[in-house]
Amino acid sequence: MTIQPLSRASLTVPVLGASAPPTPGMLHLGIGNFHRAHAAVYTAKAMAAQGGDWGIVAVANRNRRVVDALAGQDHLYSILELSSAGERADVMDVHRETMVAAEQTTELMARIADPAIRIVTLTISENGYCRNAVTGDLDVDGALVSADLANPDAPRTTIGQLAGALIRRYQGNAEPITILSCDNLVSAGHTAHKMVSQYLQATATPDGFHDWFAASVTFPNAMVDRIVPGTTDATRARVRELLGVVDAIPVPAERFSMWVIEDRFAAGRPAWEEAGAIFSDEVEAYELVKLRLLNGSHSLIAYLGGLSGAETIPASFGQDFVRESVTALLNDEYLPSIELPSGFDPQAYIAELFDRWSNHALGDATARVGSDGSLKLLQRVPDPALRLLGLGEVPQQLSLMVAGWIACVAPPAGFAPGPIADAMVEPARERLAEVTAVAGSVRAHVEGILRGGFFPDALAASDVFVARVAELLDIIVSHGVQDAARAALDA
Ligand code: CS2
């Protein structure tokens, strides 16, 4: 087969779902791998089933890599599905324009104000919501949000950009619009709504704006799920072999995919149910199931793996001690903390999770899942830990998770967690180093972090939790992670 650059002219395979029509109806903020293997796929399939002007404007926050590559290959890219049952590659054709928010902020706000755009989807990660870790409110006093409030025509945060765009939309045409968060947050829609509302309360708005905002802008909750690792040279090589094209930005993904959405769309939506999405009134229950059972356990697998030399999630989960710790976390600490959606079979879900975490073909990197822990753990630890503490019990596995995170990204003096932990991206590394700088003991180190603004006050105030995290961290540092996991299991 002749190898050609990926372009419309070189396309010899059919695209997945439908090609989008020329005029986009959606705009996506945060054009990373997850969106391209998740909402984009549902949208292509929905349009294949029922048509619709739902092409997507792809917006990167500041990094040009993906948008430049998309622009250079007629907005096409491929998805490489990897599982033990085999592999397949497909080409996607749903993006129609690209933008970089940091460079085209005014244009971006005008584009969102354009009535042709009826849905804005978000994958901006936990970080993008500018939420204060202690209060859960918009971080209005933080450097980023206060800079935007001082200069609202050139906002740099997504929240400021959305607020500016909504004001422009109200002034221009006042057409309704939906903002749909596709991030791993508790009550993702409510959280997005709260952050944007609090920003709008703090900034000048035209007369009548708040009534329009309340009546015409919706923020449905949604639970998103598909394990989508980073792209590697191996991904590109495999796509070249399977499709005969050179794609700079293929996306590897597992076969499994799930999307549960509240049906609250102000201006129409694609027929995502045709692609397997579930519309439900119990979305928050699904979000909690997924955030705790999948994402929470994922963090534990990542930190135990990072500290035991396992480069991938399946390599980590393949170790008996990791599997035992995760099983205890699921059964003793997470399952009792959630109300399940009706008809939901937790044991079947967990059995499927065990398969998904064992996907060696996908080879999801431990360092990917261990990254951004300071933001992710907020969704995964405090509520279930506080529940157990309230019952007079010690959350052993949640304590182990936090101890593992600290050992990986803010190790006590003299402890070197190794290259996998070093590869974890942690935006708070500097702040973590500051709050632990004067710690003379592991206990003081843990106190510095737990009481340093990374967790809500209620958890930071628990001496029992602080003490258990410190004991387990001490064991990690002095005897290794397996002994710490054993101590948490035997307690
Ligand atoms: C992972 C998620 O990054 C993480 O912490 O748990 O990216 C996970 O792979 C997805 O949420 C799966 O839907």
Residues whose N, C-alpha, C, O or C-beta is under 5 A from the ligand:
A	BS01	CS2	N184 V224 D225 R226 I227 V228 N295 H298 R368 V369
